[in-house]
Amino acid sequence: MPGVDESSDYFGYAVSLGDIDGDGLADAAVCAVYESIGDATLTGSVGINSGQ
């Protein structure tokens, strides 16, 4: 995940698997519910791992 790790990000609060890119392999989407980006606090983010 890009950005700075804060202790209250709640990284991994929700995880989902599915074939996002259509290659037949499972891809993982992992959220950080309370991720802050720059001066914007509690914006949240989602990271995608394409499994490649």
C-alpha distance matrix in Angstrom:
0.0 3.8 6.5 8.6 8.7 11.8 14.0 14.6 11.2 12.5 9.4 11.1 13.9 14.4 13.8 15.6 16.8 18.7 19.6 17.7 18.8 22.3 22.4 23.7 20.7 18.6 15.0 12.6 11.0 9.2 9.3 8.8 12.4 13.0 10.0 11.9 11.5 14.3 17.5 16.5 16.1 15.2 13.9 11.3 8.5 8.1 5.9 8.7 9.9 13.3 14.9 16.3
3.8 0.0 3.8 7.0 8.8 11.8 14.9 15.5 12.4 14.6 12.0 14.3 16.8 17.4 17.2 18.9 20.1 21.7 22.3 19.9 20.6 24.3 24.5 26.2 23.5 21.6 18.0 15.9 14.1 12.5 12.0 10.9 13.9 13.7 10.1 10.8 9.4 11.5 15.0 14.7 14.9 14.9 13.5 11.8 9.3 10.0 8.5 11.3 12.8 15.7 17.6 18.4
6.5 3.8 0.0 3.8 6.6 9.2 12.7 13.5 10.9 13.9 12.2 15.2 17.2 18.5 19.0 21.1 22.8 24.6 25.5 23.2 24.1 27.8 28.1 29.8 27.0 24.9 21.2 18.8 16.7 14.5 13.1 11.0 13.5 12.2 8.5 8.2 7.0 8.6 12.0 12.2 12.3 12.9 12.1 11.2 9.9 11.8 11.3 14.5 16.2 19.3 21.2 22.1
8.6 7.0 3.8 0.0 3.8 6.2 9.8 11.3 9.6 12.9 11.7 15.2 17.1 19.1 19.9 22.5 24.5 26.7 28.0 25.9 27.1 30.6 30.9 32.2 29.3 26.9 23.4 20.6 18.6 15.9 14.3 11.4 13.7 11.9 8.5 8.2 8.4 9.4 12.2 12.8 12.1 12.8 13.2 12.4 11.9 14.0 13.7 17.1 18.5 21.9 23.3 24.4
8.7 8.8 6.6 3.8 0.0 3.8 6.6 8.6 7.2 10.0 9.0 12.6 14.4 16.9 17.9 20.9 23.1 25.7 27.3 25.7 27.2 30.6 30.8 31.7 28.5 25.9 22.6 19.4 17.5 14.3 12.8 9.8 12.3 10.6 8.1 9.1 10.6 12.3 14.5 14.6 12.9 12.7 13.7 12.2 12.0 13.7 13.4 16.8 18.0 21.6 22.6 24.2
11.8 11.8 9.2 6.2 3.8 0.0 3.8 5.5 5.6 8.8 9.3 13.1 14.0 17.0 18.7 22.0 24.6 27.4 29.4 27.7 29.6 32.9 33.3 34.1 30.9 28.0 24.8 21.4 19.2 15.7 13.5 9.9 11.3 8.9 7.4 8.2 10.8 12.3 13.6 13.5 11.0 10.8 12.7 11.8 12.7 15.0 15.6 19.2 20.7 24.4 25.5 27.4
14.0 14.9 12.7 9.8 6.6 3.8 0.0 3.8 5.8 7.6 9.0 12.4 13.0 16.4 18.4 21.9 24.7 27.8 30.2 28.9 31.1 34.2 34.6 34.9 31.6 28.5 25.6 22.0 20.0 16.2 14.2 10.7 11.8 9.7 9.6 11.1 14.1 15.8 16.7 16.3 13.3 12.4 14.8 13.5 14.7 16.6 17.2 20.7 22.0 25.7 26.5 28.7
14.6 15.5 13.5 11.3 8.6 5.5 3.8 0.0 3.8 5.5 8.2 11.4 11.0 14.4 17.0 20.5 23.6 26.6 29.2 27.8 30.3 33.3 34.1 34.3 31.3 28.0 25.1 21.4 18.9 15.2 12.5 9.0 8.9 6.6 7.8 9.6 13.2 15.4 15.7 14.5 11.2 9.5 12.2 11.1 13.0 15.2 16.6 20.1 22.0 25.7 26.7 29.2
11.2 12.4 10.9 9.6 7.2 5.6 5.8 3.8 0.0 3.8 5.3 8.9 8.9 11.9 14.1 17.4 20.5 23.3 25.7 24.1 26.5 29.6 30.5 30.8 27.9 24.7 21.6 18.0 15.4 11.8 9.0 5.3 6.1 4.5 4.8 7.8 11.0 13.8 14.8 13.2 10.3 8.2 9.9 7.9 9.3 11.4 12.8 16.4 18.4 22.1 23.4 25.8
12.5 14.6 13.9 12.9 10.0 8.8 7.6 5.5 3.8 0.0 3.8 6.2 5.5 8.9 11.5 15.1 18.3 21.4 24.1 23.0 25.8 28.6 29.4 29.3 26.4 22.9 20.2 16.5 14.0 10.3 7.9 5.2 5.7 6.2 7.8 11.2 14.3 17.4 18.3 16.3 13.4 10.5 12.0 9.3 10.4 11.4 12.9 16.0 17.8 21.4 22.4 25.3
9.4 12.0 12.2 11.7 9.0 9.3 9.0 8.2 5.3 3.8 0.0 3.8 5.6 8.0 9.5 12.9 15.7 18.8 21.3 20.2 22.7 25.6 26.2 26.2 23.1 19.8 17.0 13.3 11.1 7.3 5.8 4.0 6.7 8.1 8.1 11.7 14.0 17.3 19.0 17.2 14.8 12.3 12.7 9.4 9.1 9.2 9.7 12.7 14.2 17.9 18.8 21.5
11.1 14.3 15.2 15.2 12.6 13.1 12.4 11.4 8.9 6.2 3.8 0.0 3.8 5.2 6.1 9.8 12.5 15.9 18.7 18.2 21.0 23.5 24.0 23.6 20.5 17.0 14.6 10.8 9.1 5.5 5.5 6.1 8.3 10.8 11.3 15.1 17.1 20.6 22.4 20.2 17.9 15.0 15.1 11.5 10.6 9.4 9.7 11.8 12.9 16.3 16.9 20.1
13.9 16.8 17.2 17.1 14.4 14.0 13.0 11.0 8.9 5.5 5.6 3.8 0.0 3.8 6.8 10.3 13.8 17.0 20.2 19.6 22.7 25.0 26.0 25.5 22.7 19.0 16.8 13.1 10.9 7.7 6.3 6.6 6.8 9.7 11.4 15.2 17.7 21.2 22.4 19.8 17.2 13.8 14.3 10.9 11.1 10.5 12.0 14.2 15.9 19.0 19.9 23.3
14.4 17.4 18.5 19.1 16.9 17.0 16.4 14.4 11.9 8.9 8.0 5.2 3.8 0.0 3.8 6.8 10.4 13.5 16.8 16.3 19.7 21.7 23.0 22.3 19.7 16.0 14.0 10.5 8.3 6.1 5.7 8.0 8.3 11.9 13.2 17.0 18.9 22.7 24.0 21.2 19.1 15.6 15.2 11.6 11.1 9.4 10.9 12.3 14.1 16.8 17.9 21.3
13.8 17.2 19.0 19.9 17.9 18.7 18.4 17.0 14.1 11.5 9.5 6.1 6.8 3.8 0.0 3.8 7.0 10.3 13.6 13.5 16.8 18.7 19.6 18.7 16.0 12.3 10.5 7.0 5.7 4.7 6.7 9.8 11.2 14.7 15.3 18.9 20.4 24.1 26.0 23.3 21.6 18.4 17.5 13.7 12.1 9.4 9.8 10.0 11.1 13.6 14.3 17.9
15.6 18.9 21.1 22.5 20.9 22.0 21.9 20.5 17.4 15.1 12.9 9.8 10.3 6.8 3.8 0.0 3.8 6.8 10.2 10.5 14.0 15.5 16.7 15.6 13.4 9.6 8.2 5.8 5.2 6.7 9.1 12.7 13.8 17.5 17.9 21.4 22.4 26.2 28.1 25.2 23.9 20.8 19.3 15.7 13.7 10.5 10.6 9.6 10.7 12.1 13.1 16.8
16.8 20.1 22.8 24.5 23.1 24.6 24.7 23.6 20.5 18.3 15.7 12.5 13.8 10.4 7.0 3.8 0.0 3.8 7.2 8.5 11.7 12.6 13.4 12.0 9.7 5.9 5.5 4.7 6.4 9.0 12.0 15.7 17.3 20.8 20.8 24.2 24.8 28.5 30.7 28.0 27.0 24.0 22.3 18.7 16.3 12.7 11.9 9.7 9.6 10.0 10.6 14.2
18.7 21.7 24.6 26.7 25.7 27.4 27.8 26.6 23.3 21.4 18.8 15.9 17.0 13.5 10.3 6.8 3.8 0.0 3.8 5.7 8.9 9.2 10.5 9.2 7.9 5.0 5.3 6.7 8.3 11.6 14.5 18.2 19.6 23.2 23.0 26.1 26.3 29.9 32.2 29.5 28.8 26.0 23.9 20.5 17.8 14.2 13.3 10.5 10.5 9.7 10.7 13.8
19.6 22.3 25.5 28.0 27.3 29.4 30.2 29.2 25.7 24.1 21.3 18.7 20.2 16.8 13.6 10.2 7.2 3.8 0.0 3.8 5.7 5.5 6.9 6.2 5.8 4.8 5.4 8.5 10.3 14.0 16.9 20.5 22.2 25.6 24.9 27.7 27.5 30.9 33.4 30.8 30.6 28.1 25.6 22.4 19.4 15.7 14.4 11.0 10.6 8.4 9.8 12.1
17.7 19.9 23.2 25.9 25.7 27.7 28.9 27.8 24.1 23.0 20.2 18.2 19.6 16.3 13.5 10.5 8.5 5.7 3.8 0.0 3.8 5.8 8.1 9.0 8.6 7.6 6.1 8.6 9.2 13.0 15.3 18.9 20.4 23.6 22.7 25.2 24.6 28.0 30.4 27.9 28.0 25.7 22.9 20.0 16.9 13.4 12.3 9.0 9.7 7.8 10.5 12.4
18.8 20.6 24.1 27.1 27.2 29.6 31.1 30.3 26.5 25.8 22.7 21.0 22.7 19.7 16.8 14.0 11.7 8.9 5.7 3.8 0.0 3.8 5.7 8.1 8.4 9.0 7.8 10.9 12.0 15.6 18.1 21.4 23.3 26.2 24.8 27.1 26.0 29.1 31.8 29.5 30.0 28.1 25.1 22.4 19.0 15.6 14.0 10.5 10.5 7.5 10.2 10.9
22.3 24.3 27.8 30.6 30.6 32.9 34.2 33.3 29.6 28.6 25.6 23.5 25.0 21.7 18.7 15.5 12.6 9.2 5.5 5.8 3.8 0.0 3.8 5.6 7.6 9.1 9.5 13.0 14.5 18.3 21.0 24.4 26.2 29.3 28.2 30.6 29.7 32.8 35.5 33.1 33.4 31.3 28.4 25.6 22.4 18.9 17.4 13.8 13.3 10.1 11.8 12.5
22.4 24.5 28.1 30.9 30.8 33.3 34.6 34.1 30.5 29.4 26.2 24.0 26.0 23.0 19.6 16.7 13.4 10.5 6.9 8.1 5.7 3.8 0.0 3.8 5.6 8.4 9.4 13.2 15.5 19.1 22.1 25.5 27.6 30.7 29.3 31.8 30.9 34.0 36.8 34.7 35.0 33.0 30.2 27.3 23.8 20.3 18.1 14.4 12.9 9.3 9.9 9.9
23.7 26.2 29.8 32.2 31.7 34.1 34.9 34.3 30.8 29.3 26.2 23.6 25.5 22.3 18.7 15.6 12.0 9.2 6.2 9.0 8.1 5.6 3.8 0.0 3.8 6.8 9.3 12.9 15.7 19.1 22.4 25.9 27.9 31.2 30.2 33.0 32.5 35.8 38.5 36.3 36.2 33.8 31.3 28.2 24.9 21.2 19.2 15.5 13.9 10.7 10.4 11.4
20.7 23.5 27.0 29.3 28.5 30.9 31.6 31.3 27.9 26.4 23.1 20.5 22.7 19.7 16.0 13.4 9.7 7.9 5.8 8.6 8.4 7.6 5.6 3.8 0.0 3.8 6.4 9.9 13.1 16.3 19.8 23.2 25.5 28.7 27.6 30.5 30.2 33.5 36.4 34.2 33.9 31.5 29.3 25.9 22.7 18.9 16.6 13.0 10.8 8.0 7.1 8.8
18.6 21.6 24.9 26.9 25.9 28.0 28.5 28.0 24.7 22.9 19.8 17.0 19.0 16.0 12.3 9.6 5.9 5.0 4.8 7.6 9.0 9.1 8.4 6.8 3.8 0.0 3.8 6.7 9.9 13.0 16.5 19.9 22.1 25.4 24.7 27.8 27.8 31.3 33.9 31.6 31.0 28.5 26.4 23.0 19.9 16.1 14.1 10.8 9.1 7.4 6.9 9.9
15.0 18.0 21.2 23.4 22.6 24.8 25.6 25.1 21.6 20.2 17.0 14.6 16.8 14.0 10.5 8.2 5.5 5.3 5.4 6.1 7.8 9.5 9.4 9.3 6.4 3.8 0.0 3.8 6.8 10.0 13.4 16.8 19.1 22.2 21.2 24.2 24.1 27.5 30.2 28.0 27.5 25.1 23.0 19.6 16.3 12.6 10.4 7.0 5.7 4.7 5.7 9.0
12.6 15.9 18.8 20.6 19.4 21.4 22.0 21.4 18.0 16.5 13.3 10.8 13.1 10.5 7.0 5.8 4.7 6.7 8.5 8.6 10.9 13.0 13.2 12.9 9.9 6.7 3.8 0.0 3.8 6.4 10.0 13.3 15.7 18.9 18.0 21.3 21.6 25.1 27.7 25.4 24.5 22.0 20.2 16.6 13.6 9.9 8.0 5.6 5.1 6.7 7.6 11.1
11.0 14.1 16.7 18.6 17.5 19.2 20.0 18.9 15.4 14.0 11.1 9.1 10.9 8.3 5.7 5.2 6.4 8.3 10.3 9.2 12.0 14.5 15.5 15.7 13.1 9.9 6.8 3.8 0.0 3.8 6.7 10.3 12.4 15.6 14.9 18.1 18.5 22.1 24.4 22.0 21.1 18.5 16.6 13.0 10.1 6.4 5.6 4.6 6.6 8.8 10.7 13.9
9.2 12.5 14.5 15.9 14.3 15.7 16.2 15.2 11.8 10.3 7.3 5.5 7.7 6.1 4.7 6.7 9.0 11.6 14.0 13.0 15.6 18.3 19.1 19.1 16.3 13.0 10.0 6.4 3.8 0.0 3.8 7.0 9.5 12.6 12.0 15.5 16.5 20.1 22.3 20.0 18.6 15.9 14.7 10.9 8.5 5.6 5.3 6.6 8.4 11.5 12.9 16.1
9.3 12.0 13.1 14.3 12.8 13.5 14.2 12.5 9.0 7.9 5.8 5.5 6.3 5.7 6.7 9.1 12.0 14.5 16.9 15.3 18.1 21.0 22.1 22.4 19.8 16.5 13.4 10.0 6.7 3.8 0.0 3.8 5.8 8.9 8.8 12.4 13.7 17.5 19.3 16.7 15.1 12.2 11.1 7.3 5.7 4.3 6.2 8.9 11.5 14.7 16.5 19.4
8.8 10.9 11.0 11.4 9.8 9.9 10.7 9.0 5.3 5.2 4.0 6.1 6.6 8.0 9.8 12.7 15.7 18.2 20.5 18.9 21.4 24.4 25.5 25.9 23.2 19.9 16.8 13.3 10.3 7.0 3.8 0.0 3.8 5.7 5.5 9.2 11.3 14.9 16.5 14.1 12.1 9.4 9.1 5.6 5.4 6.3 8.2 11.6 14.1 17.5 19.2 21.8
12.4 13.9 13.5 13.7 12.3 11.3 11.8 8.9 6.1 5.7 6.7 8.3 6.8 8.3 11.2 13.8 17.3 19.6 22.2 20.4 23.3 26.2 27.6 27.9 25.5 22.1 19.1 15.7 12.4 9.5 5.8 3.8 0.0 3.8 5.9 9.2 11.8 15.3 16.0 13.1 10.8 7.3 7.5 4.5 6.5 8.2 11.1 14.3 17.1 20.3 22.2 25.0
13.0 13.7 12.2 11.9 10.6 8.9 9.7 6.6 4.5 6.2 8.1 10.8 9.7 11.9 14.7 17.5 20.8 23.2 25.6 23.6 26.2 29.3 30.7 31.2 28.7 25.4 22.2 18.9 15.6 12.6 8.9 5.7 3.8 0.0 3.8 6.4 9.7 12.7 13.0 10.5 7.5 4.3 6.1 4.8 7.8 10.6 13.3 16.8 19.6 22.9 24.8 27.3
10.0 10.1 8.5 8.5 8.1 7.4 9.6 7.8 4.8 7.8 8.1 11.3 11.4 13.2 15.3 17.9 20.8 23.0 24.9 22.7 24.8 28.2 29.3 30.2 27.6 24.7 21.2 18.0 14.9 12.0 8.8 5.5 5.9 3.8 0.0 3.8 6.6 9.9 11.1 9.1 7.0 5.4 5.8 4.4 6.1 9.3 11.3 15.1 17.8 21.1 23.2 25.3
11.9 10.8 8.2 8.2 9.1 8.2 11.1 9.6 7.8 11.2 11.7 15.1 15.2 17.0 18.9 21.4 24.2 26.1 27.7 25.2 27.1 30.6 31.8 33.0 30.5 27.8 24.2 21.3 18.1 15.5 12.4 9.2 9.2 6.4 3.8 0.0 3.8 6.4 7.3 5.8 4.3 5.1 5.6 6.6 8.5 12.1 14.0 17.7 20.4 23.7 25.9 27.6
11.5 9.4 7.0 8.4 10.6 10.8 14.1 13.2 11.0 14.3 14.0 17.1 17.7 18.9 20.4 22.4 24.8 26.3 27.5 24.6 26.0 29.7 30.9 32.5 30.2 27.8 24.1 21.6 18.5 16.5 13.7 11.3 11.8 9.7 6.6 3.8 0.0 3.8 6.2 5.3 6.4 8.0 6.8 8.2 8.8 12.2 13.7 17.2 20.0 22.9 25.4 26.8
14.3 11.5 8.6 9.4 12.3 12.3 15.8 15.4 13.8 17.4 17.3 20.6 21.2 22.7 24.1 26.2 28.5 29.9 30.9 28.0 29.1 32.8 34.0 35.8 33.5 31.3 27.5 25.1 22.1 20.1 17.5 14.9 15.3 12.7 9.9 6.4 3.8 0.0 3.8 5.5 7.6 10.5 9.8 11.8 12.6 15.9 17.2 20.5 23.2 26.0 28.5 29.5
17.5 15.0 12.0 12.2 14.5 13.6 16.7 15.7 14.8 18.3 19.0 22.4 22.4 24.0 26.0 28.1 30.7 32.2 33.4 30.4 31.8 35.5 36.8 38.5 36.4 33.9 30.2 27.7 24.4 22.3 19.3 16.5 16.0 13.0 11.1 7.3 6.2 3.8 0.0 3.8 6.2 9.8 9.9 12.7 14.5 18.1 19.9 23.4 26.2 29.1 31.6 32.8
16.5 14.7 12.2 12.8 14.6 13.5 16.3 14.5 13.2 16.3 17.2 20.2 19.8 21.2 23.3 25.2 28.0 29.5 30.8 27.9 29.5 33.1 34.7 36.3 34.2 31.6 28.0 25.4 22.0 20.0 16.7 14.1 13.1 10.5 9.1 5.8 5.3 5.5 3.8 0.0 3.8 6.8 6.4 9.7 11.8 15.6 17.9 21.3 24.5 27.3 30.0 31.5
16.1 14.9 12.3 12.1 12.9 11.0 13.3 11.2 10.3 13.4 14.8 17.9 17.2 19.1 21.6 23.9 27.0 28.8 30.6 28.0 30.0 33.4 35.0 36.2 33.9 31.0 27.5 24.5 21.1 18.6 15.1 12.1 10.8 7.5 7.0 4.3 6.4 7.6 6.2 3.8 0.0 3.8 5.5 8.3 11.3 15.0 17.5 21.1 24.2 27.3 29.6 31.5
15.2 14.9 12.9 12.8 12.7 10.8 12.4 9.5 8.2 10.5 12.3 15.0 13.8 15.6 18.4 20.8 24.0 26.0 28.1 25.7 28.1 31.3 33.0 33.8 31.5 28.5 25.1 22.0 18.5 15.9 12.2 9.4 7.3 4.3 5.4 5.1 8.0 10.5 9.8 6.8 3.8 0.0 3.8 5.7 9.3 12.8 15.7 19.2 22.3 25.4 27.7 30.0
13.9 13.5 12.1 13.2 13.7 12.7 14.8 12.2 9.9 12.0 12.7 15.1 14.3 15.2 17.5 19.3 22.3 23.9 25.6 22.9 25.1 28.4 30.2 31.3 29.3 26.4 23.0 20.2 16.6 14.7 11.1 9.1 7.5 6.1 5.8 5.6 6.8 9.8 9.9 6.4 5.5 3.8 0.0 3.8 6.9 10.5 13.6 16.9 20.3 23.1 25.8 27.8
11.3 11.8 11.2 12.4 12.2 11.8 13.5 11.1 7.9 9.3 9.4 11.5 10.9 11.6 13.7 15.7 18.7 20.5 22.4 20.0 22.4 25.6 27.3 28.2 25.9 23.0 19.6 16.6 13.0 10.9 7.3 5.6 4.5 4.8 4.4 6.6 8.2 11.8 12.7 9.7 8.3 5.7 3.8 0.0 3.8 7.2 10.3 13.7 17.0 20.0 22.4 24.7
8.5 9.3 9.9 11.9 12.0 12.7 14.7 13.0 9.3 10.4 9.1 10.6 11.1 11.1 12.1 13.7 16.3 17.8 19.4 16.9 19.0 22.4 23.8 24.9 22.7 19.9 16.3 13.6 10.1 8.5 5.7 5.4 6.5 7.8 6.1 8.5 8.8 12.6 14.5 11.8 11.3 9.3 6.9 3.8 0.0 3.8 6.7 10.1 13.4 16.3 18.9 21.0
8.1 10.0 11.8 14.0 13.7 15.0 16.6 15.2 11.4 11.4 9.2 9.4 10.5 9.4 9.4 10.5 12.7 14.2 15.7 13.4 15.6 18.9 20.3 21.2 18.9 16.1 12.6 9.9 6.4 5.6 4.3 6.3 8.2 10.6 9.3 12.1 12.2 15.9 18.1 15.6 15.0 12.8 10.5 7.2 3.8 0.0 3.8 6.6 10.1 12.9 15.4 17.8
5.9 8.5 11.3 13.7 13.4 15.6 17.2 16.6 12.8 12.9 9.7 9.7 12.0 10.9 9.8 10.6 11.9 13.3 14.4 12.3 14.0 17.4 18.1 19.2 16.6 14.1 10.4 8.0 5.6 5.3 6.2 8.2 11.1 13.3 11.3 14.0 13.7 17.2 19.9 17.9 17.5 15.7 13.6 10.3 6.7 3.8 0.0 3.8 6.7 9.8 12.2 14.4
8.7 11.3 14.5 17.1 16.8 19.2 20.7 20.1 16.4 16.0 12.7 11.8 14.2 12.3 10.0 9.6 9.7 10.5 11.0 9.0 10.5 13.8 14.4 15.5 13.0 10.8 7.0 5.6 4.6 6.6 8.9 11.6 14.3 16.8 15.1 17.7 17.2 20.5 23.4 21.3 21.1 19.2 16.9 13.7 10.1 6.6 3.8 0.0 3.8 6.2 9.0 11.2
9.9 12.8 16.2 18.5 18.0 20.7 22.0 22.0 18.4 17.8 14.2 12.9 15.9 14.1 11.1 10.7 9.6 10.5 10.6 9.7 10.5 13.3 12.9 13.9 10.8 9.1 5.7 5.1 6.6 8.4 11.5 14.1 17.1 19.6 17.8 20.4 20.0 23.2 26.2 24.5 24.2 22.3 20.3 17.0 13.4 10.1 6.7 3.8 0.0 3.8 5.5 7.9
13.3 15.7 19.3 21.9 21.6 24.4 25.7 25.7 22.1 21.4 17.9 16.3 19.0 16.8 13.6 12.1 10.0 9.7 8.4 7.8 7.5 10.1 9.3 10.7 8.0 7.4 4.7 6.7 8.8 11.5 14.7 17.5 20.3 22.9 21.1 23.7 22.9 26.0 29.1 27.3 27.3 25.4 23.1 20.0 16.3 12.9 9.8 6.2 3.8 0.0 3.8 5.6
14.9 17.6 21.2 23.3 22.6 25.5 26.5 26.7 23.4 22.4 18.8 16.9 19.9 17.9 14.3 13.1 10.6 10.7 9.8 10.5 10.2 11.8 9.9 10.4 7.1 6.9 5.7 7.6 10.7 12.9 16.5 19.2 22.2 24.8 23.2 25.9 25.4 28.5 31.6 30.0 29.6 27.7 25.8 22.4 18.9 15.4 12.2 9.0 5.5 3.8 0.0 3.8
16.3 18.4 22.1 24.4 24.2 27.4 28.7 29.2 25.8 25.3 21.5 20.1 23.3 21.3 17.9 16.8 14.2 13.8 12.1 12.4 10.9 12.5 9.9 11.4 8.8 9.9 9.0 11.1 13.9 16.1 19.4 21.8 25.0 27.3 25.3 27.6 26.8 29.5 32.8 31.5 31.5 30.0 27.8 24.7 21.0 17.8 14.4 11.2 7.9 5.6 3.8 0.0
